[in-house]
Amino acid sequence: MNIIKAIIIACGLLSVFVVQAKTYMVGVALANLDLNFVSILRSQMETQLKEKGLNSQFADAKGDVSLQIQQVDDFINQGADAIIVNPVDTQGVMPVIAAAKKANIPLIFVNRKPEVPLSGKMAYVGSDSALSGKMEIEALAKRMNNQGNIAILMGSLSTEEARQRTKAVEDYVSAHPGLKVIQKQTANWQRNEAVDKTLSWLQDGNSINAIVANNDEMAIGAIMALDQLKKSDVLVAGIDGTPDGLQFIKNGKMAVTIFQDAKGQAIGAVNVASDMLTGKKTEAYNWVPYQTVTKENYQALSDKNQK
């Protein structure tokens, strides 16, 4: 009888141990690893997932929203316990949300805020896109004494951050009669596309005093185009504070960038996923602050946003 009791107790303890020892798997669906900031975000999330003892699997949608939806479905079919999504299209997230709800698993959006309300087992970790655009144009306009012609290089228009950053710039310009937006085109977050757009503007005879880019990669593309034309009198601003961006701040080619904390967003997204999995209370919206970066303070951020 004592032996039977001992076996029952041992089995009970073993089952408790198995439950406690469960390792969760988190699927991470990224918009496009060709984008420098997204690549940094991935490396930071990998580190944090390991530190939290979570298994993970990553997928790159390569800018294709249909592929990303399929990748999320694949994660669910493979038994993912939670999913982190850096969405390709912030207006096209309903299929992902529906899939996660049906599977009853946590869904965390990172870096790009979905344009639908979030509640329940859903959350967003990232920054306020409109605020970064406002900070960018305010810092740049100060250098311009609120006078001059501006061109805007926009990111992919399927993303909330491109539209909100651009709107913030336009709102500021509208309130300051000395400023004027004379060109506005998308370069899809890409350096090479920004080179082509900037060359076209300048070769067509546009009188541009400053170029406002929705991210550092496009700002760098603008700078490369200006260098080709040997023009040094056009101010350029970006957003992200990537290592490449900070190098252009250091050498004086970029007037300003707005530091977007990839590490803070990555850690936040993983922590929210972990908290949801373990039943802890979480917030629907988790904001990570920005910081304006110029040549005077870039060194304080030089070790940030590393891969």
Backbone as CSV, one residue per row, in Angstrom:
resi,resn,N_x,N_y,N_z,CA_x,CA_y,CA_z,C_x,C_y,C_z
1,MET,0.836,-1.210,0.000,0.000,0.000,0.000,0.864,1.251,0.000
2,ASN,1.912,1.216,0.864,2.833,2.361,0.932,3.543,2.585,-0.394
3,ILE,3.848,1.472,-1.070,4.525,1.566,-2.366,3.616,2.235,-3.384
4,ILE,2.334,1.870,-3.361,1.368,2.468,-4.290,1.239,3.961,-4.035
5,LYS,1.154,4.325,-2.736,1.062,5.745,-2.384,2.293,6.506,-2.888
6,ALA,3.447,5.877,-2.704,4.698,6.523,-3.120,4.714,6.753,-4.629
7,ILE,4.182,5.751,-5.355,4.146,5.878,-6.815,3.210,6.998,-7.227
8,ILE,2.043,7.078,-6.568,1.070,8.125,-6.890,1.657,9.498,-6.624
9,ILE,2.304,9.635,-5.456,2.930,10.921,-5.108,3.999,11.288,-6.122
10,ALA,4.821,10.298,-6.500,5.908,10.544,-7.461,5.343,10.980,-8.810
11,CYS,4.257,10.335,-9.221,3.642,10.699,-10.503,3.071,12.113,-10.443
12,GLY,2.486,12.430,-9.280,1.945,13.781,-9.121,3.033,14.829,-9.203
13,LEU,4.142,14.574,-8.525,5.264,15.508,-8.561,5.829,15.630,-9.961
14,LEU,5.885,14.495,-10.658,6.408,14.508,-12.021,5.518,15.348,-12.934
15,SER,4.193,15.235,-12.777,3.288,16.008,-13.625,3.430,17.493,-13.345
16,VAL,3.619,17.865,-12.092,3.842,19.272,-11.746,5.120,19.767,-12.390
17,PHE,6.148,18.942,-12.320,7.433,19.321,-12.919,7.306,19.529,-14.425
18,VAL,6.544,18.639,-15.079,6.371,18.739,-16.526,5.676,20.042,-16.883
19,VAL,4.622,20.398,-16.097,3.905,21.644,-16.352,4.831,22.836,-16.175
20,GLN,5.597,22.812,-15.058,6.504,23.922,-14.781,7.612,24.021,-15.810
21,ALA,7.990,22.900,-16.365,9.124,22.886,-17.288,8.723,23.170,-18.729
22,LYS,7.443,23.420,-18.968,6.985,23.662,-20.336,7.723,24.853,-20.934
23,THR,8.244,24.670,-22.118,8.910,25.763,-22.829,7.988,26.230,-23.940
24,TYR,7.659,27.496,-23.899,6.755,28.057,-24.900,7.499,28.349,-26.201
25,MET,6.752,28.264,-27.315,7.306,28.620,-28.613,6.605,29.877,-29.128
26,VAL,7.387,30.857,-29.515,6.862,32.120,-30.026,7.228,32.257,-31.504
27,GLY,6.215,32.427,-32.347,6.455,32.698,-33.760,6.583,34.199,-33.970
28,VAL,7.574,34.600,-34.749,7.800,36.026,-35.004,7.726,36.272,-36.509
29,ALA,6.701,37.014,-36.932,6.482,37.301,-38.354,6.925,38.731,-38.642
30,LEU,7.972,38.870,-39.437,8.559,40.178,-39.727,8.176,40.661,-41.125
31,ALA,8.051,41.989,-41.261,7.578,42.558,-42.522,8.571,42.385,-43.659
32,ASN,9.827,42.732,-43.411,10.815,42.699,-44.502,12.213,42.851,-43.919
33,LEU,12.978,41.779,-43.921,14.322,41.814,-43.345,15.312,42.599,-44.195
34,ASP,14.918,42.994,-45.403,15.784,43.867,-46.196,15.836,45.281,-45.605
35,LEU,14.864,45.611,-44.755,14.856,46.917,-44.104,15.773,46.874,-42.893
36,ASN,16.674,47.835,-42.817,17.714,47.827,-41.792,17.137,47.779,-40.386
37,PHE,16.122,48.600,-40.111,15.566,48.643,-38.765,14.912,47.316,-38.394
38,VAL,14.235,46.687,-39.331,13.584,45.400,-39.063,14.632,44.328,-38.770
39,SER,15.758,44.398,-39.476,16.848,43.455,-39.224,17.410,43.634,-37.811
40,ILE,17.551,44.885,-37.388,18.011,45.169,-36.021,16.991,44.653,-35.012
41,LEU,15.730,44.875,-35.295,14.652,44.422,-34.415,14.714,42.908,-34.228
42,ARG,14.953,42.199,-35.323,15.020,40.732,-35.234,16.141,40.287,-34.294
43,SER,17.343,40.833,-34.478,18.480,40.390,-33.664,18.246,40.677,-32.184
44,GLN,17.608,41.811,-31.907,17.326,42.154,-30.511,16.260,41.220,-29.922
45,MET,15.257,40.854,-30.714,14.237,39.927,-30.228,14.815,38.537,-29.995
46,GLU,15.702,38.098,-30.882,16.348,36.795,-30.697,17.047,36.726,-29.350
47,THR,17.780,37.789,-29.025,18.505,37.841,-27.754,17.545,37.782,-26.570
48,GLN,16.473,38.584,-26.629,15.532,38.639,-25.516,14.754,37.342,-25.362
49,LEU,14.388,36.702,-26.463,13.673,35.426,-26.397,14.521,34.362,-25.711
50,LYS,15.811,34.342,-26.029,16.720,33.380,-25.384,16.836,33.674,-23.900
51,GLU,16.938,34.964,-23.558,17.072,35.342,-22.146,15.827,34.963,-21.341
52,LYS,14.671,35.005,-21.986,13.426,34.645,-21.304,13.161,33.138,-21.338
53,GLY,14.039,32.379,-21.985,13.873,30.935,-22.056,12.757,30.485,-22.974
54,LEU,12.493,31.289,-24.017,11.428,30.974,-24.957,12.010,30.461,-26.270
55,ASN,11.453,29.390,-26.784,11.823,28.950,-28.122,11.190,29.889,-29.142
56,SER,11.784,29.979,-30.317,11.239,30.914,-31.304,11.465,30.422,-32.723
57,GLN,10.645,30.949,-33.601,10.797,30.710,-35.032,10.476,32.019,-35.742
58,PHE,11.339,32.415,-36.693,11.170,33.682,-37.391,10.767,33.453,-38.844
59,ALA,9.997,34.379,-39.381,9.610,34.334,-40.794,9.707,35.737,-41.377
60,ASP,10.163,35.825,-42.607,10.323,37.097,-43.311,9.297,37.163,-44.442
61,ALA,8.387,38.133,-44.373,7.341,38.249,-45.391,7.813,38.939,-46.662
62,LYS,8.993,39.537,-46.620,9.575,40.212,-47.790,8.623,41.256,-48.388
63,GLY,7.875,41.917,-47.506,6.969,42.969,-47.954,5.664,42.490,-48.567
64,ASP,5.361,41.207,-48.442,4.172,40.613,-49.060,3.150,40.295,-47.973
65,VAL,2.030,41.025,-47.941,1.047,40.832,-46.878,0.408,39.455,-46.941
66,SER,0.164,38.923,-48.141,-0.428,37.584,-48.269,0.508,36.522,-47.706
67,LEU,1.800,36.682,-47.973,2.788,35.738,-47.450,2.822,35.808,-45.926
68,GLN,2.726,37.016,-45.375,2.759,37.143,-43.913,1.554,36.464,-43.266
69,ILE,0.390,36.611,-43.868,-0.807,35.940,-43.344,-0.613,34.428,-43.346
70,GLN,-0.025,33.911,-44.425,0.230,32.472,-44.512,1.254,32.037,-43.464
71,GLN,2.261,32.863,-43.230,3.287,32.533,-42.240,2.695,32.462,-40.835
72,VAL,1.788,33.381,-40.524,1.114,33.340,-39.222,0.272,32.068,-39.102
73,ASP,-0.443,31.722,-40.150,-1.215,30.473,-40.147,-0.300,29.268,-39.920
74,ASP,0.874,29.299,-40.543,1.841,28.204,-40.384,2.308,28.104,-38.934
75,PHE,2.583,29.242,-38.312,2.990,29.233,-36.905,1.916,28.567,-36.046
76,ILE,0.670,28.937,-36.289,-0.434,28.391,-35.499,-0.552,26.890,-35.724
77,ASN,-0.444,26.453,-36.964,-0.531,25.019,-37.277,0.626,24.232,-36.678
78,GLN,1.760,24.904,-36.487,2.930,24.251,-35.896,2.905,24.281,-34.363
79,GLY,1.844,24.866,-33.801,1.684,24.844,-32.353,2.288,26.003,-31.605
80,ALA,2.470,27.141,-32.255,3.010,28.313,-31.559,2.101,28.693,-30.393
81,ASP,2.721,29.084,-29.277,1.959,29.485,-28.093,1.627,30.974,-28.108
82,ALA,2.392,31.752,-28.849,2.142,33.183,-29.013,2.792,33.622,-30.319
83,ILE,2.319,34.747,-30.857,2.870,35.250,-32.115,3.145,36.745,-31.986
84,ILE,4.325,37.138,-32.440,4.694,38.549,-32.530,4.723,38.918,-34.003
85,VAL,4.048,40.013,-34.357,3.952,40.415,-35.762,4.440,41.849,-35.944
86,ASN,5.340,42.014,-36.886,5.750,43.324,-37.399,5.044,43.430,-38.760
87,PRO,3.865,44.072,-38.798,2.988,43.916,-39.962,3.476,44.582,-41.245
88,VAL,3.259,43.905,-42.352,3.538,44.466,-43.672,2.585,45.624,-43.947
89,ASP,1.316,45.401,-43.677,0.272,46.380,-43.954,-0.517,46.606,-42.675
90,THR,-0.417,47.810,-42.107,-1.068,48.069,-40.820,-2.586,48.179,-40.945
91,GLN,-3.097,48.265,-42.172,-4.544,48.247,-42.387,-5.052,46.846,-42.739
92,GLY,-4.128,45.926,-42.996,-4.509,44.590,-43.450,-4.239,43.505,-42.429
93,VAL,-4.493,43.793,-41.148,-4.148,42.855,-40.085,-5.315,41.976,-39.631
94,MET,-6.507,42.206,-40.143,-7.663,41.453,-39.647,-7.536,39.941,-39.832
95,PRO,-7.007,39.431,-40.954,-6.847,37.973,-41.062,-5.924,37.397,-39.992
96,VAL,-4.879,38.134,-39.639,-3.952,37.688,-38.602,-4.656,37.684,-37.242
97,ILE,-5.399,38.750,-36.975,-6.130,38.838,-35.711,-7.155,37.710,-35.601
98,ALA,-7.894,37.467,-36.682,-8.916,36.406,-36.670,-8.290,35.039,-36.420
99,ALA,-7.140,34.793,-37.026,-6.470,33.500,-36.863,-6.003,33.301,-35.422
100,ALA,-5.432,34.347,-34.836,-4.947,34.248,-33.454,-6.106,34.080,-32.479
101,LYS,-7.202,34.802,-32.715,-8.375,34.664,-31.846,-8.951,33.255,-31.921
102,LYS,-9.024,32.713,-33.123,-9.556,31.355,-33.291,-8.690,30.330,-32.564
103,ALA,-7.381,30.556,-32.603,-6.445,29.639,-31.932,-6.327,29.944,-30.443
104,ASN,-6.904,31.069,-30.009,-6.876,31.491,-28.601,-5.447,31.655,-28.088
105,ILE,-4.622,32.322,-28.888,-3.242,32.555,-28.460,-2.932,34.059,-28.495
106,PRO,-1.987,34.511,-27.661,-1.617,35.930,-27.642,-1.034,36.387,-28.973
107,LEU,-1.375,37.630,-29.344,-0.871,38.244,-30.565,-0.322,39.620,-30.212
108,ILE,0.963,39.812,-30.449,1.617,41.072,-30.100,2.156,41.719,-31.370
109,PHE,1.733,42.945,-31.634,2.256,43.702,-32.760,3.436,44.548,-32.275
110,VAL,4.482,44.628,-33.087,5.666,45.381,-32.690,6.081,46.340,-33.803
111,ASN,6.472,47.560,-33.404,7.066,48.558,-34.279,6.070,49.272,-35.186
112,ARG,5.150,48.551,-35.783,4.134,49.157,-36.655,2.765,48.932,-36.042
113,LYS,2.080,50.020,-35.717,0.814,49.919,-34.983,-0.343,49.580,-35.920
114,PRO,-1.048,48.481,-35.654,-2.212,48.138,-36.485,-3.303,49.188,-36.341
115,GLU,-4.037,49.420,-37.417,-5.047,50.477,-37.423,-6.431,49.942,-37.083
116,VAL,-6.457,49.096,-36.076,-7.702,48.589,-35.494,-7.510,48.563,-33.979
117,PRO,-8.590,48.682,-33.200,-8.462,48.630,-31.735,-7.967,47.260,-31.275
118,LEU,-7.165,47.263,-30.217,-6.626,46.019,-29.672,-7.167,45.799,-28.259
119,SER,-7.483,44.543,-27.965,-7.970,44.207,-26.627,-7.764,42.716,-26.405
120,GLY,-8.064,42.259,-25.195,-7.938,40.836,-24.902,-6.504,40.373,-24.978
121,LYS,-6.280,39.306,-25.736,-4.935,38.742,-25.858,-4.160,39.395,-27.006
122,MET,-4.339,40.698,-27.162,-3.617,41.431,-28.199,-2.957,42.662,-27.585
123,ALA,-1.821,43.063,-28.156,-1.130,44.249,-27.660,-0.248,44.828,-28.755
124,TYR,0.109,46.086,-28.566,1.076,46.756,-29.441,2.239,47.255,-28.600
125,VAL,3.448,47.031,-29.093,4.659,47.572,-28.459,5.413,48.358,-29.519
126,GLY,5.566,49.644,-29.294,6.275,50.461,-30.272,6.171,51.927,-29.910
127,SER,6.310,52.762,-30.913,6.359,54.201,-30.686,5.256,54.904,-31.471
128,ASP,5.051,56.177,-31.153,3.993,56.979,-31.757,4.518,57.595,-33.058
129,SER,4.055,57.085,-34.184,4.592,57.497,-35.489,4.465,58.995,-35.731
130,ALA,3.311,59.555,-35.402,3.097,60.988,-35.630,4.084,61.822,-34.830
131,LEU,4.382,61.375,-33.623,5.311,62.125,-32.774,6.704,62.177,-33.387
132,SER,7.146,61.078,-33.993,8.489,61.082,-34.596,8.560,62.063,-35.758
133,GLY,7.491,62.125,-36.570,7.461,63.089,-37.660,7.472,64.522,-37.152
134,LYS,6.730,64.760,-36.080,6.677,66.095,-35.475,8.057,66.500,-34.927
135,MET,8.706,65.576,-34.226,10.032,65.861,-33.673,11.046,66.118,-34.787
136,GLU,10.935,65.347,-35.863,11.862,65.476,-36.991,11.748,66.851,-37.644
137,ILE,10.530,67.263,-37.986,10.358,68.534,-38.687,10.644,69.716,-37.758
138,GLU,10.325,69.589,-36.482,10.630,70.679,-35.555,12.130,70.924,-35.456
139,ALA,12.899,69.852,-35.348,14.351,69.995,-35.243,14.943,70.535,-36.541
140,LEU,14.429,70.047,-37.670,14.951,70.500,-38.963,14.559,71.948,-39.239
141,ALA,13.305,72.286,-38.971,12.826,73.652,-39.229,13.578,74.675,-38.386
142,LYS,13.996,74.265,-37.210,14.802,75.165,-36.366,16.101,75.528,-37.067
143,ARG,16.709,74.530,-37.711,17.943,74.775,-38.483,17.676,75.686,-39.679
144,MET,16.449,75.649,-40.190,16.070,76.428,-41.376,15.480,77.799,-41.016
145,ASN,15.375,78.070,-39.721,14.701,79.289,-39.275,13.285,79.391,-39.852
146,ASN,12.659,78.231,-39.996,11.278,78.146,-40.507,11.102,78.827,-41.864
147,GLN,12.129,78.718,-42.702,12.078,79.301,-44.047,12.653,78.309,-45.045
148,GLY,11.931,78.063,-46.164,12.511,77.262,-47.232,11.576,76.219,-47.810
149,ASN,12.044,75.602,-48.884,11.296,74.568,-49.598,11.708,73.180,-49.130
150,ILE,10.711,72.335,-48.913,10.938,71.003,-48.373,10.433,69.940,-49.349
151,ALA,11.191,68.837,-49.446,10.747,67.644,-50.170,10.636,66.505,-49.163
152,ILE,9.636,65.660,-49.345,9.403,64.566,-48.404,9.589,63.221,-49.110
153,LEU,10.432,62.378,-48.518,10.590,60.998,-48.972,9.793,60.106,-48.031
154,MET,8.756,59.469,-48.561,7.846,58.668,-47.740,8.195,57.185,-47.801
155,GLY,7.870,56.494,-46.708,7.989,55.042,-46.696,6.821,54.412,-47.436
156,SER,6.678,53.106,-47.292,5.582,52.397,-47.946,4.244,52.913,-47.444
157,LEU,3.352,53.282,-48.359,2.083,53.878,-47.970,1.097,52.874,-47.382
158,SER,1.463,51.596,-47.365,0.620,50.588,-46.714,0.834,50.586,-45.202
159,THR,1.771,51.416,-44.717,2.078,51.426,-43.290,1.626,52.712,-42.624
160,GLU,1.112,52.557,-41.442,0.648,53.682,-40.641,1.779,54.663,-40.366
161,GLU,2.994,54.162,-40.137,4.097,55.056,-39.762,4.470,56.006,-40.900
162,ALA,4.418,55.549,-42.141,4.736,56.440,-43.264,3.696,57.544,-43.390
163,ARG,2.439,57.175,-43.284,1.382,58.176,-43.431,1.373,59.165,-42.272
164,GLN,1.547,58.653,-41.045,1.499,59.528,-39.876,2.712,60.453,-39.791
165,ARG,3.885,59.935,-40.116,5.090,60.782,-40.101,4.974,61.896,-41.143
166,THR,4.487,61.531,-42.318,4.327,62.518,-43.387,3.290,63.571,-43.005
167,LYS,2.174,63.135,-42.446,1.120,64.072,-42.047,1.631,65.051,-40.995
168,ALA,2.439,64.560,-40.061,2.982,65.433,-39.017,3.860,66.530,-39.616
169,VAL,4.647,66.161,-40.620,5.485,67.149,-41.305,4.604,68.172,-42.020
170,GLU,3.613,67.682,-42.746,2.734,68.584,-43.493,1.946,69.507,-42.558
171,ASP,1.508,68.987,-41.415,0.780,69.815,-40.457,1.659,70.950,-39.928
172,TYR,2.914,70.627,-39.645,3.831,71.659,-39.149,4.062,72.722,-40.215
173,VAL,4.290,72.273,-41.449,4.538,73.216,-42.549,3.320,74.120,-42.762
174,SER,2.128,73.552,-42.668,0.907,74.341,-42.862,0.785,75.465,-41.839
175,ALA,1.342,75.226,-40.666,1.264,76.226,-39.600,2.403,77.245,-39.656
176,HIS,3.304,77.085,-40.605,4.451,77.995,-40.715,4.574,78.463,-42.165
177,PRO,4.051,79.645,-42.465,3.971,80.140,-43.849,5.312,80.263,-44.565
178,GLY,6.401,80.336,-43.822,7.715,80.445,-44.460,8.213,79.141,-45.056
179,LEU,7.553,78.051,-44.712,7.924,76.733,-45.214,6.937,76.273,-46.284
180,LYS,7.428,75.452,-47.227,6.555,74.938,-48.280,7.026,73.552,-48.711
181,VAL,6.084,72.606,-48.798,6.387,71.280,-49.345,6.215,71.356,-50.857
182,ILE,7.307,71.152,-51.601,7.224,71.275,-53.058,7.290,69.925,-53.768
183,GLN,7.727,68.883,-53.058,7.743,67.530,-53.634,7.459,66.524,-52.530
184,LYS,6.805,65.425,-52.925,6.484,64.359,-51.971,6.296,63.071,-52.758
185,GLN,7.156,62.079,-52.496,7.056,60.790,-53.181,7.497,59.673,-52.252
186,THR,6.976,58.483,-52.523,7.411,57.336,-51.737,8.682,56.736,-52.327
187,ALA,9.582,56.329,-51.425,10.763,55.562,-51.822,10.767,54.224,-51.091
188,ASN,9.607,53.869,-50.480,9.397,52.528,-49.913,10.438,52.114,-48.885
189,TRP,10.923,53.089,-48.119,11.908,52.855,-47.050,13.305,52.540,-47.583
190,GLN,13.513,52.525,-48.898,14.733,51.982,-49.492,15.725,53.077,-49.892
191,ARG,16.989,52.822,-49.610,18.064,53.766,-49.915,18.189,54.009,-51.418
192,ASN,18.185,52.935,-52.206,18.393,53.096,-53.652,17.244,53.845,-54.321
193,GLU,16.008,53.598,-53.856,14.874,54.329,-54.420,14.946,55.815,-54.061
194,ALA,15.440,56.114,-52.882,15.576,57.509,-52.463,16.622,58.239,-53.302
195,VAL,17.686,57.532,-53.674,18.688,58.126,-54.574,18.012,58.551,-55.869
196,ASP,17.249,57.636,-56.469,16.599,57.922,-57.756,15.607,59.076,-57.648
197,LYS,14.790,59.078,-56.592,13.788,60.139,-56.433,14.456,61.502,-56.248
198,THR,15.499,61.545,-55.443,16.178,62.813,-55.163,16.886,63.344,-56.408
199,LEU,17.549,62.470,-57.133,18.207,62.893,-58.380,17.186,63.463,-59.360
200,SER,16.049,62.800,-59.465,15.001,63.263,-60.378,14.512,64.652,-59.996
201,TRP,14.258,64.869,-58.705,13.797,66.179,-58.246,14.787,67.290,-58.606
202,LEU,16.046,67.034,-58.279,17.055,68.078,-58.456,17.387,68.299,-59.924
203,GLN,17.427,67.225,-60.690,17.731,67.368,-62.116,16.580,68.022,-62.876
204,ASP,15.372,67.972,-62.293,14.221,68.658,-62.901,14.172,70.140,-62.528
205,GLY,15.149,70.582,-61.753,15.252,72.003,-61.443,14.512,72.457,-60.197
206,ASN,14.051,71.524,-59.361,13.376,71.912,-58.125,14.349,72.600,-57.165
207,SER,13.909,73.704,-56.600,14.719,74.418,-55.617,14.377,73.878,-54.227
208,ILE,15.215,72.980,-53.724,14.949,72.287,-52.460,15.979,72.713,-51.415
209,ASN,15.476,73.135,-50.266,16.365,73.528,-49.171,16.562,72.421,-48.145
210,ALA,15.593,71.508,-48.069,15.696,70.417,-47.096,14.891,69.216,-47.573
211,ILE,15.374,68.031,-47.206,14.680,66.786,-47.522,14.362,66.077,-46.216
212,VAL,13.067,65.804,-46.020,12.597,65.116,-44.817,12.252,63.687,-45.216
213,ALA,12.967,62.719,-44.653,12.730,61.311,-44.986,12.053,60.607,-43.818
214,ASN,11.155,59.674,-44.136,10.456,58.922,-43.089,11.352,57.942,-42.355
215,ASN,12.550,57.657,-42.897,13.506,56.816,-42.164,14.936,57.163,-42.572
216,ASP,15.901,56.601,-41.862,17.310,56.906,-42.119,17.782,56.390,-43.475
217,GLU,17.300,55.211,-43.866,17.761,54.644,-45.134,17.443,55.574,-46.307
218,MET,16.255,56.136,-46.329,15.905,57.064,-47.406,16.670,58.380,-47.261
219,ALA,16.915,58.808,-46.032,17.724,60.011,-45.821,19.132,59.812,-46.372
220,ILE,19.686,58.636,-46.131,21.033,58.332,-46.646,21.010,58.310,-48.170
221,GLY,19.952,57.753,-48.759,19.821,57.773,-50.216,19.798,59.188,-50.754
222,ALA,19.077,60.073,-50.062,19.043,61.484,-50.473,20.430,62.106,-50.413
223,ILE,21.159,61.799,-49.348,22.518,62.335,-49.192,23.435,61.832,-50.313
224,MET,23.300,60.571,-50.670,24.109,60.015,-51.752,23.823,60.733,-53.076
225,ALA,22.558,61.037,-53.319,22.183,61.768,-54.538,22.764,63.185,-54.512
226,LEU,22.680,63.829,-53.377,23.240,65.185,-53.242,24.748,65.169,-53.467
227,ASP,25.409,64.135,-52.960,26.854,64.014,-53.169,27.186,63.842,-54.651
228,GLN,26.362,63.054,-55.343,26.594,62.849,-56.782,26.525,64.172,-57.542
229,LEU,25.611,65.031,-57.116,25.427,66.316,-57.785,26.279,67.434,-57.171
230,LYS,27.105,67.026,-56.170,27.995,67.984,-55.493,27.215,69.159,-54.900
231,LYS,26.067,68.828,-54.308,25.263,69.839,-53.620,25.410,69.650,-52.113
232,SER,25.881,70.699,-51.440,26.110,70.606,-49.998,25.240,71.579,-49.210
233,ASP,24.292,72.206,-49.885,23.483,73.233,-49.224,22.057,72.773,-48.920
234,VAL,21.807,71.447,-48.964,20.477,70.911,-48.687,20.537,70.119,-47.380
235,LEU,19.703,70.490,-46.428,19.636,69.772,-45.157,18.814,68.491,-45.322
236,VAL,19.225,67.430,-44.612,18.529,66.146,-44.708,18.241,65.623,-43.301
237,ALA,17.022,65.120,-43.108,16.635,64.552,-41.816,16.063,63.153,-42.012
238,GLY,16.259,62.299,-41.007,15.742,60.936,-41.053,15.104,60.544,-39.737
239,ILE,14.713,59.290,-39.650,14.139,58.716,-38.423,14.660,57.289,-38.277
240,ASP,15.065,56.924,-37.106,15.435,55.577,-36.643,16.678,55.595,-35.769
241,GLY,17.699,56.366,-36.166,18.945,56.330,-35.403,19.661,55.009,-35.557
242,THR,19.661,54.459,-36.788,20.407,53.224,-37.051,21.905,53.522,-36.992
243,PRO,22.752,52.502,-36.879,24.190,52.745,-36.894,24.639,53.530,-38.124
244,ASP,24.102,53.205,-39.297,24.456,53.953,-40.510,23.987,55.398,-40.409
245,GLY,22.759,55.582,-39.889,22.237,56.923,-39.737,23.099,57.765,-38.810
246,LEU,23.514,57.182,-37.698,24.348,57.915,-36.740,25.707,58.264,-37.333
247,GLN,26.217,57.416,-38.228,27.486,57.723,-38.887,27.342,58.968,-39.757
248,PHE,26.199,59.109,-40.422,25.974,60.295,-41.252,25.708,61.535,-40.393
249,ILE,25.158,61.335,-39.199,25.067,62.451,-38.246,26.479,62.871,-37.832
250,LYS,27.309,61.905,-37.532,28.683,62.169,-37.087,29.475,62.958,-38.120
251,ASN,29.352,62.569,-39.398,30.154,63.256,-40.418,29.492,64.534,-40.935
252,GLY,28.363,64.900,-40.346,27.717,66.158,-40.687,26.868,66.137,-41.941
253,LYS,26.706,64.967,-42.555,25.912,64.876,-43.789,24.406,64.888,-43.504
254,MET,24.008,64.322,-42.351,22.608,64.321,-41.960,22.429,65.309,-40.811
255,ALA,21.455,66.194,-40.952,21.276,67.251,-39.956,20.675,66.717,-38.662
256,VAL,19.721,65.813,-38.784,19.021,65.304,-37.603,18.416,63.944,-37.910
257,THR,18.323,63.099,-36.893,17.513,61.890,-36.979,16.769,61.753,-35.666
258,ILE,15.735,60.955,-35.676,14.961,60.686,-34.459,15.219,59.236,-34.071
259,PHE,15.834,59.054,-32.916,16.188,57.711,-32.461,14.933,56.924,-32.097
260,GLN,14.746,55.799,-32.770,13.669,54.859,-32.468,14.313,53.623,-31.847
261,ASP,13.900,53.287,-30.664,14.591,52.302,-29.835,14.220,50.864,-30.220
262,ALA,15.005,50.277,-31.118,14.735,48.898,-31.550,14.853,47.919,-30.383
263,LYS,15.859,48.118,-29.557,16.049,47.217,-28.411,14.875,47.335,-27.444
264,GLY,14.440,48.556,-27.175,13.305,48.754,-26.281,12.036,48.125,-26.822
265,GLN,11.813,48.255,-28.132,10.632,47.652,-28.743,10.726,46.128,-28.713
266,ALA,11.905,45.592,-29.015,12.093,44.137,-29.030,11.891,43.540,-27.645
267,ILE,12.537,44.142,-26.650,12.406,43.648,-25.276,10.951,43.755,-24.823
268,GLY,10.320,44.882,-25.136,8.930,45.077,-24.745,8.000,44.048,-25.345
269,ALA,8.177,43.762,-26.638,7.304,42.793,-27.316,7.465,41.397,-26.720
270,VAL,8.704,41.001,-26.493,8.957,39.670,-25.917,8.426,39.601,-24.491
271,ASN,8.631,40.658,-23.715,8.141,40.662,-22.335,6.619,40.586,-22.269
272,VAL,5.941,41.309,-23.160,4.476,41.251,-23.178,4.007,39.847,-23.559
273,ALA,4.666,39.250,-24.551,4.318,37.878,-24.944,4.503,36.923,-23.774
274,SER,5.633,37.042,-23.089,5.917,36.176,-21.945,4.896,36.374,-20.834
275,ASP,4.543,37.630,-20.549,3.562,37.916,-19.503,2.190,37.350,-19.847
276,MET,1.795,37.477,-21.113,0.504,36.920,-21.521,0.499,35.397,-21.371
277,LEU,1.605,34.766,-21.730,1.685,33.309,-21.655,1.622,32.808,-20.213
278,THR,2.118,33.609,-19.293,2.139,33.187,-17.890,1.007,33.804,-17.074
279,GLY,0.048,34.433,-17.769,-1.141,34.926,-17.103,-0.997,36.232,-16.357
280,LYS,0.058,36.981,-16.627,0.250,38.269,-15.954,-0.546,39.365,-16.661
281,LYS,-0.848,40.412,-15.938,-1.613,41.529,-16.482,-0.750,42.305,-17.485
282,THR,-1.323,42.666,-18.616,-0.599,43.441,-19.634,-1.473,44.598,-20.116
283,GLU,-0.823,45.568,-20.730,-1.523,46.704,-21.318,-1.699,46.486,-22.818
284,ALA,-2.754,47.059,-23.379,-2.984,46.910,-24.821,-1.965,47.705,-25.632
285,TYR,-1.559,48.876,-25.121,-0.613,49.723,-25.849,0.576,50.031,-24.942
286,ASN,1.774,49.738,-25.446,3.010,49.871,-24.682,3.964,50.767,-25.472
287,TRP,4.128,52.008,-25.017,4.833,53.027,-25.795,6.313,53.087,-25.442
288,VAL,7.138,53.145,-26.472,8.588,53.267,-26.317,8.981,54.657,-26.818
289,PRO,9.644,55.481,-26.006,9.898,56.880,-26.383,10.960,57.048,-27.469
290,TYR,10.878,58.189,-28.160,11.871,58.605,-29.150,12.883,59.559,-28.513
291,GLN,13.927,59.866,-29.283,14.884,60.887,-28.862,15.453,61.589,-30.089
292,THR,15.473,62.911,-30.065,16.055,63.683,-31.167,17.571,63.567,-31.117
293,VAL,18.184,63.303,-32.282,19.633,63.105,-32.357,20.259,64.108,-33.323
294,THR,21.285,64.799,-32.856,22.061,65.715,-33.689,23.545,65.411,-33.482
295,LYS,24.381,66.181,-34.133,25.823,65.967,-33.999,26.286,66.193,-32.565
296,GLU,25.523,66.973,-31.808,25.921,67.297,-30.436,25.707,66.133,-29.459
297,ASN,24.765,65.236,-29.758,24.473,64.181,-28.775,24.489,62.764,-29.336
298,TYR,24.906,62.585,-30.592,24.809,61.258,-31.220,25.646,60.204,-30.494
299,GLN,26.768,60.624,-29.865,27.660,59.646,-29.238,26.980,58.883,-28.101
300,ALA,26.035,59.538,-27.435,25.330,58.878,-26.330,24.492,57.700,-26.823
301,LEU,24.199,57.671,-28.123,23.359,56.611,-28.682,24.125,55.690,-29.622
302,SER,25.441,55.855,-29.674,26.237,55.132,-30.671,26.261,53.621,-30.459
303,ASP,25.991,53.174,-29.223,25.988,51.734,-28.967,24.589,51.139,-29.006
304,LYS,23.614,51.952,-29.399,22.233,51.490,-29.482,21.924,50.987,-30.890
305,ASN,20.776,50.331,-31.027,20.297,49.853,-32.338,21.339,49.042,-33.097
306,GLN,22.138,48.277,-32.355,23.111,47.397,-32.998,22.468,46.046,-33.273
307,LYS,22.938,45.373,-34.329,22.409,44.048,-34.639,23.033,43.013,-33.695
